[in-house]
Amino acid sequence: MKENKVHVKIEKFNNLVALTGLLFVLQLLSVLFLDRPWNVVFSVFTLVMGGFFLLRMRRKAESFFIEYDQLLEEENQLSTLLHSLPDFVCFKDGEGRWLKVNQFGRQLYNLENIDYLGKTDRELGELVPFFRDAFNYCVESDEESWRAGKVTRCEEGFYLPNGEFKTFDVIKVPLFHSDDSRKGLVIIGRDISQQKMAEEMLLRKEKLSVVGELAAGIAHEIRNPLTSIKGFIQLLEENEHVAETYLSVMSSEMDRINQIVGELLILSKPQMREFTTFDMREVLDYTIKVMGHESLMKGITIHENCPEKPMEVYGDKNQIIQVLINIVKNAIDAMDEGEITVDCTIGEKHINVSVVDQGTGISPERLKRLGEPFFTLKEKGMGLGLTISQKILQEHKGSLHIESEVHKGTKVDVLLPRYMGDE
């Protein structure tokens, strides 16, 4: 509506200019071809009319400048609003060329020092190669929105140069001319990465809760007959007619079942812990001593690098030992030979223990599922080791981070809060 009014005013202004020019031409002709007194009369008439039209033109020009200042102020306000938004906002023409993007979008795609105006997504992908795949996906997504002919909504995700994965809730609004030809495309993207992470954590907790209830039931049903069987094995051990080898195997397997039941109980309910202050160096020394024999049997060497000063942590020492034994054992199981490096570093607020192996590595698809109950990469595993380790670390306000590359190895970082005394 505003555009139509502007066009009407411009047309009226052009008409005034044309009439004024015509009057001065007529005056010139009257002076050249008319005799007195008609040439004087006509000249006065044209001067009066010309002055009148010039006055109208002056008023129109003032009106134009006022409206121009108002439009400029509105544009500045809209531009300020656009650049202050914490969302991605972009305008494209009917050919997919970028017309305007806010500051958030320029920073997101590393376009601060690049002239994006008039360029398509594919051209921008060549200028910023890291985001080439993301730009190419935008081309396909834009085309789907054009074909739909209405507002569309989708999720788009990609990695940033710093390794962070971002997910956006994207709304695309296609605009058309009166003849249904493509006019432009408005794109608005809201960062929902934190929301997605929260949803995944909630889903994981729900799964863990269900598994806990299931584990409690299984553990209860197994432990009752287990006690009776253990007692009968002890009676058979006193019988000379039963081979000692068989009894030893049976007793060993019963202990293993009892251990599995114990792990299920850890998942099912909170356990009583003895939280004390201990030195992580003692935990690591004990872990490497316990796992040293198994590693040597496979031709694997474990290297430990720890600082000389104490690394104090407040928690349940036995539970942290269980976590580290589980991680080192996984590293040993992933290798036939080679080296495992255990590095310790003291940060401002945390102690970081890194276990790096030279094993087969884990594919990205499987890496995402590590820690899920009953998901395992081992033929004889139950898939509860990492789940239990994560639960223990959560209770200690710590965390577990895993990085892996196929055929190169895996790195596991265990972060635990430092004990700061009475601070």
Contacts in CASP RR format, 6 or more apart in sequence:
PFRMAT RR
TARGET T0000
AUTHOR 0000-0000-0000
METHOD contacts of the structure
MODEL  1
MKENKVHVKIEKFNNLVALTGLLFVLQLLSVLFLDRPWNVVFSVFTLVMG
GFFLLRMRRKAESFFIEYDQLLEEENQLSTLLHSLPDFVCFKDGEGRWLK
VNQFGRQLYNLENIDYLGKTDRELGELVPFFRDAFNYCVESDEESWRAGK
VTRCEEGFYLPNGEFKTFDVIKVPLFHSDDSRKGLVIIGRDISQQKMAEE
MLLRKEKLSVVGELAAGIAHEIRNPLTSIKGFIQLLEENEHVAETYLSVM
SSEMDRINQIVGELLILSKPQMREFTTFDMREVLDYTIKVMGHESLMKGI
TIHENCPEKPMEVYGDKNQIIQVLINIVKNAIDAMDEGEITVDCTIGEKH
INVSVVDQGTGISPERLKRLGEPFFTLKEKGMGLGLTISQKILQEHKGSL
HIESEVHKGTKVDVLLPRYMGDE
6 67 0 8 1.000
9 60 0 8 1.000
9 63 0 8 1.000
9 64 0 8 1.000
12 60 0 8 1.000
13 57 0 8 1.000
13 60 0 8 1.000
13 61 0 8 1.000
13 64 0 8 1.000
16 53 0 8 1.000
16 56 0 8 1.000
16 57 0 8 1.000
16 60 0 8 1.000
17 57 0 8 1.000
19 53 0 8 1.000
20 50 0 8 1.000
20 53 0 8 1.000
20 54 0 8 1.000
20 57 0 8 1.000
23 46 0 8 1.000
23 49 0 8 1.000
23 50 0 8 1.000
23 53 0 8 1.000
24 46 0 8 1.000
24 50 0 8 1.000
26 42 0 8 1.000
26 46 0 8 1.000
27 42 0 8 1.000
27 43 0 8 1.000
27 46 0 8 1.000
27 47 0 8 1.000
30 38 0 8 1.000
30 39 0 8 1.000
30 42 0 8 1.000
30 43 0 8 1.000
30 46 0 8 1.000
31 39 0 8 1.000
31 43 0 8 1.000
34 42 0 8 1.000
82 89 0 8 1.000
82 100 0 8 1.000
82 102 0 8 1.000
83 102 0 8 1.000
83 103 0 8 1.000
83 104 0 8 1.000
85 102 0 8 1.000
85 104 0 8 1.000
86 104 0 8 1.000
86 191 0 8 1.000
87 104 0 8 1.000
87 188 0 8 1.000
87 189 0 8 1.000
87 190 0 8 1.000
87 191 0 8 1.000
88 101 0 8 1.000
88 102 0 8 1.000
88 104 0 8 1.000
88 105 0 8 1.000
88 108 0 8 1.000
88 168 0 8 1.000
88 170 0 8 1.000
88 187 0 8 1.000
88 188 0 8 1.000
88 189 0 8 1.000
88 190 0 8 1.000
88 191 0 8 1.000
89 101 0 8 1.000
89 102 0 8 1.000
89 104 0 8 1.000
89 105 0 8 1.000
89 186 0 8 1.000
89 187 0 8 1.000
89 188 0 8 1.000
89 189 0 8 1.000
90 98 0 8 1.000
90 100 0 8 1.000
90 101 0 8 1.000
90 102 0 8 1.000
90 105 0 8 1.000
90 186 0 8 1.000
90 187 0 8 1.000
91 98 0 8 1.000
91 99 0 8 1.000
91 100 0 8 1.000
91 101 0 8 1.000
91 184 0 8 1.000
91 185 0 8 1.000
91 186 0 8 1.000
91 187 0 8 1.000
92 98 0 8 1.000
92 99 0 8 1.000
92 142 0 8 1.000
92 184 0 8 1.000
92 185 0 8 1.000
92 187 0 8 1.000
93 99 0 8 1.000
93 118 0 8 1.000
93 183 0 8 1.000
93 184 0 8 1.000
93 185 0 8 1.000
94 182 0 8 1.000
94 183 0 8 1.000
94 184 0 8 1.000
94 185 0 8 1.000
95 120 0 8 1.000
95 182 0 8 1.000
96 120 0 8 1.000
96 121 0 8 1.000
96 142 0 8 1.000
96 184 0 8 1.000
96 185 0 8 1.000
97 118 0 8 1.000
97 119 0 8 1.000
97 120 0 8 1.000
98 116 0 8 1.000
98 117 0 8 1.000
98 118 0 8 1.000
98 119 0 8 1.000
98 120 0 8 1.000
98 121 0 8 1.000
98 124 0 8 1.000
99 117 0 8 1.000
99 118 0 8 1.000
101 111 0 8 1.000
101 116 0 8 1.000
105 111 0 8 1.000
106 112 0 8 1.000
106 116 0 8 1.000
108 160 0 8 1.000
108 166 0 8 1.000
109 124 0 8 1.000
109 128 0 8 1.000
109 131 0 8 1.000
109 134 0 8 1.000
110 128 0 8 1.000
110 130 0 8 1.000
110 131 0 8 1.000
110 161 0 8 1.000
111 124 0 8 1.000
111 128 0 8 1.000
114 124 0 8 1.000
114 127 0 8 1.000
114 128 0 8 1.000
116 124 0 8 1.000
119 127 0 8 1.000
120 139 0 8 1.000
121 135 0 8 1.000
121 136 0 8 1.000
121 138 0 8 1.000
121 139 0 8 1.000
121 142 0 8 1.000
122 135 0 8 1.000
122 136 0 8 1.000
122 139 0 8 1.000
124 131 0 8 1.000
124 135 0 8 1.000
125 131 0 8 1.000
125 132 0 8 1.000
125 135 0 8 1.000
125 136 0 8 1.000
126 132 0 8 1.000
128 135 0 8 1.000
130 161 0 8 1.000
131 158 0 8 1.000
133 158 0 8 1.000
134 156 0 8 1.000
134 157 0 8 1.000
134 158 0 8 1.000
137 156 0 8 1.000
137 158 0 8 1.000
138 156 0 8 1.000
141 154 0 8 1.000
141 156 0 8 1.000
141 170 0 8 1.000
141 172 0 8 1.000
142 172 0 8 1.000
142 185 0 8 1.000
142 187 0 8 1.000
144 152 0 8 1.000
145 152 0 8 1.000
145 172 0 8 1.000
145 174 0 8 1.000
145 185 0 8 1.000
146 174 0 8 1.000
146 182 0 8 1.000
146 185 0 8 1.000
148 174 0 8 1.000
149 174 0 8 1.000
149 176 0 8 1.000
150 174 0 8 1.000
151 171 0 8 1.000
151 172 0 8 1.000
151 173 0 8 1.000
151 174 0 8 1.000
152 171 0 8 1.000
152 172 0 8 1.000
153 169 0 8 1.000
153 170 0 8 1.000
153 171 0 8 1.000
153 172 0 8 1.000
154 170 0 8 1.000
154 172 0 8 1.000
155 167 0 8 1.000
155 168 0 8 1.000
155 169 0 8 1.000
155 170 0 8 1.000
155 192 0 8 1.000
156 167 0 8 1.000
156 168 0 8 1.000
156 170 0 8 1.000
157 165 0 8 1.000
157 166 0 8 1.000
157 167 0 8 1.000
157 168 0 8 1.000
158 165 0 8 1.000
158 166 0 8 1.000
159 165 0 8 1.000
159 166 0 8 1.000
160 166 0 8 1.000
164 193 0 8 1.000
165 193 0 8 1.000
166 191 0 8 1.000
166 193 0 8 1.000
167 191 0 8 1.000
167 192 0 8 1.000
167 193 0 8 1.000
167 196 0 8 1.000
168 189 0 8 1.000
168 190 0 8 1.000
168 191 0 8 1.000
168 192 0 8 1.000
169 189 0 8 1.000
169 190 0 8 1.000
169 192 0 8 1.000
170 187 0 8 1.000
170 188 0 8 1.000
170 189 0 8 1.000
170 190 0 8 1.000
171 187 0 8 1.000
171 188 0 8 1.000
171 189 0 8 1.000
172 185 0 8 1.000
172 186 0 8 1.000
172 187 0 8 1.000
172 188 0 8 1.000
173 185 0 8 1.000
173 186 0 8 1.000
173 187 0 8 1.000
173 188 0 8 1.000
174 182 0 8 1.000
174 184 0 8 1.000
174 185 0 8 1.000
175 182 0 8 1.000
175 183 0 8 1.000
175 184 0 8 1.000
175 185 0 8 1.000
175 186 0 8 1.000
176 182 0 8 1.000
176 183 0 8 1.000
177 183 0 8 1.000
204 372 0 8 1.000
207 372 0 8 1.000
207 373 0 8 1.000
208 267 0 8 1.000
208 373 0 8 1.000
208 387 0 8 1.000
208 391 0 8 1.000
211 267 0 8 1.000
211 373 0 8 1.000
211 374 0 8 1.000
211 387 0 8 1.000
212 264 0 8 1.000
212 267 0 8 1.000
212 268 0 8 1.000
212 269 0 8 1.000
213 268 0 8 1.000
215 264 0 8 1.000
215 265 0 8 1.000
215 267 0 8 1.000
215 268 0 8 1.000
216 264 0 8 1.000
216 265 0 8 1.000
216 268 0 8 1.000
216 269 0 8 1.000
217 268 0 8 1.000
218 261 0 8 1.000
218 264 0 8 1.000
219 261 0 8 1.000
219 262 0 8 1.000
219 264 0 8 1.000
219 265 0 8 1.000
219 268 0 8 1.000
222 257 0 8 1.000
222 261 0 8 1.000
223 258 0 8 1.000
223 261 0 8 1.000
226 254 0 8 1.000
226 257 0 8 1.000
226 258 0 8 1.000
226 261 0 8 1.000
229 254 0 8 1.000
230 254 0 8 1.000
233 247 0 8 1.000
233 250 0 8 1.000
233 251 0 8 1.000
233 254 0 8 1.000
236 242 0 8 1.000
236 247 0 8 1.000
237 244 0 8 1.000
237 247 0 8 1.000
237 251 0 8 1.000
260 382 0 8 1.000
263 382 0 8 1.000
263 384 0 8 1.000
263 385 0 8 1.000
263 388 0 8 1.000
264 384 0 8 1.000
265 271 0 8 1.000
266 388 0 8 1.000
266 391 0 8 1.000
266 392 0 8 1.000
267 373 0 8 1.000
267 384 0 8 1.000
267 387 0 8 1.000
267 388 0 8 1.000
267 391 0 8 1.000
270 395 0 8 1.000
273 315 0 8 1.000
273 316 0 8 1.000
273 319 0 8 1.000
273 395 0 8 1.000
274 316 0 8 1.000
274 317 0 8 1.000
274 318 0 8 1.000
275 314 0 8 1.000
275 315 0 8 1.000
275 316 0 8 1.000
276 314 0 8 1.000
276 315 0 8 1.000
276 316 0 8 1.000
276 317 0 8 1.000
277 312 0 8 1.000
277 313 0 8 1.000
277 314 0 8 1.000
277 315 0 8 1.000
277 419 0 8 1.000
278 312 0 8 1.000
278 313 0 8 1.000
278 315 0 8 1.000
278 317 0 8 1.000
278 320 0 8 1.000
279 310 0 8 1.000
279 311 0 8 1.000
279 312 0 8 1.000
279 313 0 8 1.000
280 306 0 8 1.000
280 311 0 8 1.000
280 312 0 8 1.000
280 313 0 8 1.000
280 320 0 8 1.000
280 344 0 8 1.000
280 351 0 8 1.000
280 353 0 8 1.000
280 416 0 8 1.000
281 306 0 8 1.000
281 310 0 8 1.000
281 311 0 8 1.000
281 344 0 8 1.000
282 317 0 8 1.000
283 317 0 8 1.000
283 320 0 8 1.000
283 321 0 8 1.000
283 324 0 8 1.000
284 304 0 8 1.000
284 306 0 8 1.000
284 324 0 8 1.000
284 342 0 8 1.000
284 344 0 8 1.000
284 353 0 8 1.000
285 304 0 8 1.000
286 321 0 8 1.000
287 321 0 8 1.000
287 324 0 8 1.000
287 325 0 8 1.000
287 328 0 8 1.000
288 302 0 8 1.000
288 304 0 8 1.000
288 328 0 8 1.000
288 342 0 8 1.000
290 325 0 8 1.000
291 302 0 8 1.000
291 325 0 8 1.000
291 328 0 8 1.000
291 329 0 8 1.000
291 332 0 8 1.000
292 302 0 8 1.000
294 329 0 8 1.000
294 332 0 8 1.000
295 301 0 8 1.000
295 302 0 8 1.000
295 332 0 8 1.000
295 340 0 8 1.000
298 332 0 8 1.000
298 335 0 8 1.000
298 336 0 8 1.000
298 337 0 8 1.000
299 337 0 8 1.000
299 338 0 8 1.000
300 332 0 8 1.000
300 335 0 8 1.000
300 337 0 8 1.000
300 338 0 8 1.000
300 339 0 8 1.000
300 340 0 8 1.000
301 338 0 8 1.000
301 339 0 8 1.000
301 340 0 8 1.000
302 328 0 8 1.000
302 339 0 8 1.000
302 340 0 8 1.000
302 341 0 8 1.000
302 342 0 8 1.000
303 339 0 8 1.000
303 340 0 8 1.000
303 341 0 8 1.000
303 342 0 8 1.000
304 342 0 8 1.000
305 341 0 8 1.000
305 342 0 8 1.000
305 343 0 8 1.000
305 344 0 8 1.000
306 342 0 8 1.000
306 343 0 8 1.000
306 344 0 8 1.000
307 344 0 8 1.000
307 345 0 8 1.000
307 346 0 8 1.000
309 346 0 8 1.000
311 344 0 8 1.000
311 346 0 8 1.000
311 351 0 8 1.000
311 418 0 8 1.000
312 418 0 8 1.000
312 419 0 8 1.000
313 320 0 8 1.000
313 351 0 8 1.000
313 396 0 8 1.000
313 416 0 8 1.000
313 417 0 8 1.000
313 418 0 8 1.000
313 419 0 8 1.000
314 417 0 8 1.000
314 419 0 8 1.000
315 396 0 8 1.000
316 392 0 8 1.000
316 396 0 8 1.000
319 392 0 8 1.000
319 395 0 8 1.000
319 396 0 8 1.000
320 392 0 8 1.000
320 396 0 8 1.000
320 416 0 8 1.000
322 388 0 8 1.000
322 389 0 8 1.000
322 392 0 8 1.000
323 389 0 8 1.000
323 392 0 8 1.000
323 393 0 8 1.000
323 414 0 8 1.000
324 353 0 8 1.000
324 355 0 8 1.000
324 414 0 8 1.000
326 385 0 8 1.000
326 386 0 8 1.000
326 388 0 8 1.000
326 389 0 8 1.000
327 355 0 8 1.000
327 389 0 8 1.000
327 412 0 8 1.000
327 414 0 8 1.000
328 340 0 8 1.000
328 342 0 8 1.000
328 355 0 8 1.000
330 386 0 8 1.000
330 412 0 8 1.000
331 340 0 8 1.000
331 355 0 8 1.000
331 357 0 8 1.000
331 359 0 8 1.000
331 410 0 8 1.000
331 412 0 8 1.000
332 340 0 8 1.000
332 357 0 8 1.000
333 378 0 8 1.000
334 357 0 8 1.000
334 359 0 8 1.000
334 360 0 8 1.000
334 361 0 8 1.000
334 409 0 8 1.000
334 410 0 8 1.000
335 357 0 8 1.000
335 358 0 8 1.000
335 359 0 8 1.000
335 360 0 8 1.000
338 358 0 8 1.000
339 358 0 8 1.000
340 355 0 8 1.000
340 356 0 8 1.000
340 357 0 8 1.000
340 358 0 8 1.000
341 354 0 8 1.000
341 355 0 8 1.000
341 356 0 8 1.000
342 353 0 8 1.000
342 354 0 8 1.000
342 355 0 8 1.000
342 356 0 8 1.000
343 353 0 8 1.000
343 354 0 8 1.000
343 356 0 8 1.000
344 351 0 8 1.000
344 352 0 8 1.000
344 353 0 8 1.000
344 354 0 8 1.000
345 351 0 8 1.000
345 352 0 8 1.000
345 354 0 8 1.000
346 418 0 8 1.000
347 418 0 8 1.000
349 417 0 8 1.000
349 418 0 8 1.000
350 398 0 8 1.000
350 415 0 8 1.000
350 416 0 8 1.000
350 417 0 8 1.000
350 418 0 8 1.000
351 415 0 8 1.000
351 416 0 8 1.000
351 417 0 8 1.000
351 418 0 8 1.000
352 413 0 8 1.000
352 414 0 8 1.000
352 415 0 8 1.000
353 413 0 8 1.000
353 414 0 8 1.000
353 416 0 8 1.000
354 411 0 8 1.000
354 412 0 8 1.000
354 413 0 8 1.000
354 414 0 8 1.000
355 411 0 8 1.000
355 412 0 8 1.000
355 414 0 8 1.000
356 409 0 8 1.000
356 410 0 8 1.000
356 411 0 8 1.000
356 412 0 8 1.000
357 409 0 8 1.000
357 410 0 8 1.000
358 408 0 8 1.000
358 409 0 8 1.000
359 408 0 8 1.000
359 409 0 8 1.000
359 410 0 8 1.000
360 406 0 8 1.000
360 407 0 8 1.000
360 409 0 8 1.000
361 404 0 8 1.000
361 405 0 8 1.000
361 406 0 8 1.000
361 407 0 8 1.000
361 408 0 8 1.000
361 409 0 8 1.000
361 410 0 8 1.000
362 370 0 8 1.000
362 377 0 8 1.000
362 402 0 8 1.000
362 404 0 8 1.000
362 406 0 8 1.000
362 410 0 8 1.000
363 406 0 8 1.000
366 377 0 8 1.000
367 402 0 8 1.000
367 404 0 8 1.000
369 375 0 8 1.000
370 386 0 8 1.000
370 402 0 8 1.000
371 383 0 8 1.000
371 385 0 8 1.000
371 386 0 8 1.000
371 387 0 8 1.000
371 390 0 8 1.000
372 387 0 8 1.000
373 383 0 8 1.000
373 384 0 8 1.000
373 387 0 8 1.000
374 382 0 8 1.000
374 383 0 8 1.000
374 384 0 8 1.000
375 383 0 8 1.000
376 382 0 8 1.000
376 383 0 8 1.000
386 400 0 8 1.000
389 400 0 8 1.000
390 400 0 8 1.000
393 399 0 8 1.000
393 400 0 8 1.000
393 414 0 8 1.000
393 416 0 8 1.000
396 416 0 8 1.000
396 417 0 8 1.000
397 416 0 8 1.000
397 417 0 8 1.000
398 414 0 8 1.000
398 415 0 8 1.000
398 416 0 8 1.000
398 417 0 8 1.000
399 414 0 8 1.000
399 415 0 8 1.000
400 412 0 8 1.000
400 413 0 8 1.000
400 414 0 8 1.000
400 415 0 8 1.000
401 412 0 8 1.000
401 413 0 8 1.000
401 415 0 8 1.000
402 410 0 8 1.000
402 411 0 8 1.000
402 412 0 8 1.000
402 413 0 8 1.000
403 410 0 8 1.000
403 411 0 8 1.000
403 413 0 8 1.000
404 410 0 8 1.000
404 411 0 8 1.000
END
